[in-house]
Amino acid sequence: MPKIILPDKSERVFTDPLSIDQLAADIGPGLAKSAVAGKISGERVDASELIIKDCEVEIIKADSEEGLEVIRHSCAHLLAHALKQLYPEVKLAIGPTIENGFYYDISLKHKITEDDLGNIEKRMKKLASENYEVVREVVSKKKAKEIFKGRNENYKLQIIQDIPDEEIIALYHHKEYIDMCRGPHVTNTRHLKAFKLTKVAGAYWRGDSSNEMLQRIYGTAWKSKKDLDKYLENLIEAEKRDHRKIGRQLNLFHFQEEAPGMVFWHSKGWTIYRILKEFIRNQQIKAGYEEINTPQLVDRRLWEQSGHWDKYRENMFITEIDEEHANEKRVYALKPMNCPCHVQVYNQGLKSYRDLPIRLAEFGSCHRYEASGTLHGLMRVRAMIQDDGHIFCTEEQIESETKNFIEALSHVYKELGFEKFDIKLSTRPEIRVGSDSVWDRSESALENAINNLGLSYEICKGDGAFYGPKLDFFLTDALQREWQCGTLQADFILPERLDAKFVGEDGVKHRPVMLHRAILGSFERFIGILIEHYSGSLPVWLSPVQAIVLNITDKHSKYSLKVRDSLRKMGFRVQSDLRNEKMTYKIRDHSMKKIPYLLVVGDNELENNKVSVRSRGNKDLGIMSLDNFVIRLNKDIEKKN
């Protein structure tokens, strides 16, 4: 006679054991229709799982994040089922969920192409329309081996071999097809109606380049066709907004094989960088930061002392240099982060509690050896410049410094056109350093600061760094995509390792707390985000070219240059186009380059000392004096339009 406690604390008592599905049906038909899985005492289970004793139960619905994950994982199995029917000789590897979708790695002599995806997807839809039951079976390791040996699935056998003998193995039966998975999965394919296969790629078995190359088929899945269609529309829009495409179109930057993952900034792209840097610099000055600059190449001894040598060595660019007249080689590394160097600056001269907080900031050039397969335009690079900063403070100052940082971050994001951001507070992991009392105080300080600002946040239990809790800030762009950019991390370890001290009010030496903070993260990645957010049409204050002067004929060239030079002297970024081309061509060309203002000069403008103004989007603003145009331009810049 199980007593079930639901999330709203209501209770239901049943005479016999019942499944999650049956419980949902007992509560109501709407819930029964949307239930895809459940939780029994916090553990995720299939909706077919029986509730046999008193416990807390939560029903996972299709429209929840957890529900979507169940649907996507089930679609991965549905994909494998379809592949087995279409290509009986296929060997199946793994099929996990990913953000917004799923994939399955397979071994098959036939090379799957984009043209094959439609046929595979058609077979998936046919199977799903049968509304067949997905049956879970728990077996022993020995039984699992027998089953997959009989099915000639060598990759599954390798996976089974690595599973501890005492661990249970769950099999999922899809009619004639069998797969192995922890689950949970939907109990009926009626839940799998809104999915689409998206692309094919290669992937090494178990991510090891020494293993064979498999084929990876990607897909996406949603609870409804409406949600799927919206996502696919966003994909098309995201492709249009791809910063790599726009970067080429606007002549902002490029990459080449001689320096993989390192940006060749062109004049216009570097202008965006310089404007952004100066903006952040001014914000940091207002917030009381001292700007410093530290070496890019640092002896391995500092990285060993800080602990980064053991943890990040594989991602560091390392060089050996024979010092003249030295008996040993010196090993240096390009810095992957700025933190240890900032402690060295702090350590110059003994500090008093009266000096704290000390806020140091650097536009630090860092290098990280990212795997070549992970490089992605500006979003993932090997050489980056960070708006890095570190605050050295007492424990008592953590809360106020956190509050000040969030206020500054909020202002910066708003100025850059991001009205919405989410906060995640990551708390102590199982493996950590420092006492529980220190963690209690630091976690409370971060949480209190957020609460005092009236901001909502999500707690990510156990996701903190081993050295302290952290706040991560997620921007939402024009396509409703989230980007983790800002961060604030409390560190009690690096000051210890690098012997940072201050003299307290008691006359005794203490360790400061080190707050690692960044607002943008890397400039490269943030500029990539900005380009995609605005689809290349950056606000006037950020645009590398704010206006361009177009002459109708050669006789207007002199006046065109006069207008350009006048605006340049006022500090505006203005160019001229004196090409002997039709005006319609010029307007179309510069509109494609997303320049905010086009200034056309002809006979009328020349005679009256005026300009004909077109704004972005080919809006004709009419003829106006240069003074009036300057007023308009200044208003746009002031408002960050």
C-alpha positions, 0 to 999 in steps of 0.5 A: 500500500504505497503512500505517494508524496507529490511535489506540491506535498499532496499525498495519494495512497494506493492499495497496490503498486502502480507505475508512473504512467498509471499514477499520471493517469490517476491524476488526470488525462492531461498529465497522462498524455504528457508524462514521459518519465518520472522521479522516485525519491529523486532518481529518474526512472522510466514511466513504466517503473513500479512504485512499490513503497512509500516515497516522493514521486515527480512526473516528468512532462514532455515540455520540461528540460528533463522531459526533452532530454528523455525524448531526445535520448529516445530519438537516438534509439529510434534512429538506431532502430531505423538504421538497423532496418535500412542497413542490417550490417550497421554496427552501433556505438553510442547515442547520447543527447546533446544540447537541443538534440542527439547523435548516434555513432555508427560503423558502416561501409556505406558512407551516409550522406546528407541525401540519405538523411531524408530516407532514414528520417522517413523510416524513423517516422514510420516506426514512431507512428506505430506507437509501439511499446519500448520495454526495459529489461534488466540483465546481468553482465553475462547475459548482456554479453551473450545478447550483443555477441549474438547480434555481432555488436562489437562496440557494445561488447567493448562498452559492456567489458568496462562496466563493473560486474556489480552494476546492473545493465538495462536493455531497451527493446524496440520491437526486433531492435535491442539497445543498451542504456541507463535510461530513462526512455519513453515507454511508447513511441507516441511521444516521438513525433517532432524530430529531424536529422540535421547533419553527418560528421566523422568521430573517432571511437571513444574520442581517441584519434588512434581508434577507427573513424565512425560516422556520426548522425546528428538530429534534433527533437522537440515536444511538438512540431511547433517547437521543432519548426521554430528551432529549424527557423532559428537554425536558418537564421543562425546560419545567416548570422554566422560571424565567420560569414559576416566577418568575410562579408564585412572584411573584419578578420580571417584565419589561415593554416599558418596560425590555426585558431589565431585571428588575423584582424583586419582594420575594420575588425580591429576597430571594433576591438579597440572601441570595445576595449576602450569602453571596458577600460573606462568601466573598469576605471569607474569601478576602481581597477588599476590596469596592469600588464604582465608577461606572456612568456613565463618560466614553468616554475611559476606554473608549477607553483600555482598548480597549473603545470599539472592541470593545464600542461596539455593545453599550454604552448611550451618552449625550451630556450638555451640560456647563454652561459647557463648549465641548464635549459629554461622552460617557458610557457605562454600564459593560458591565464593571467591569475598567477601573474596578477598575484606576483603584482599584488605581492610587490610590497606588504599590504595592509588591511587598509589597502584592501580591496585591491582591484587589478585588471589586464587586457591579457593576451593568453594562449591555449592549445585547443584541439583543432577539431574544436576550433570555431571562428572567433568562438573557439580560438588558441590565442585570445585577449581577456578582460581579466581582473582579480580582486584581492580582499578580505572574506568580509568584503566578498559580498560588497565586491560581488554586488559591485561587480554584478552592477558593473556587469549588468551596466556593460551588458545593457550598453552592449544591447543585452537586456537579459542575462541569467545567473548560476551559482555553483556551490562546493564540489565533493572534492575541494579544499578549504574548511566547510566554514569557509565555504559556508561564508563564501557561498553565503556572501555570493548568494546574499549579494545576488539577493540584495540586488533582487536578481533571480538565479539558479543554484548548481549544487556541486559545480563549483571549482575545487578552490571556491564557489563561483557565479557564471553569467549567461547572456541571451542573444537575438535568437534566444541562445545562451552564452556564458561570458561573465564569471566571478570565482572566489579563490582561497587556494592560489593566494596560499600557493603563491604566498599572498599576504596582508597585515590585518587589523590585529597586526598578524599576517593573513591570506586575502581572498582572490576573486577572479572576474571577467565580464566579456571573457575573451574579446574574440568570442564576445565580438563573435557573439556581438556580430551574430546578435546584431547580424553584423549591423552593429550599433553606431558607436561600435560600427567600424565605419559610421558613415560613408560619403558617396559622390554622384559624379566626379565633379562632386568628389572634392565636396565629398572629401570635404564632408568626409574630412570635416566629420573625421576631424570631429572624431567620427569614423567616416569613409568616402566612395569616389568610384565611377559607378552608378549610385544605385550600385554604390548604395546597394554595395554599402548597404550590404556592408551594413554601414549605418549612414550613407551620405549622398552628395550631388548638385543640390547638396553641393550648392546648399552645403548639405548632405542627403542622408540614408540610414541603414535599411535604405531609409531615406532621411532627406537632405540636412545640414552637416550640423544636423547630421552630426547632432543625429549621429551624436544622439545615436552614439550617446544612446548606444544605438 
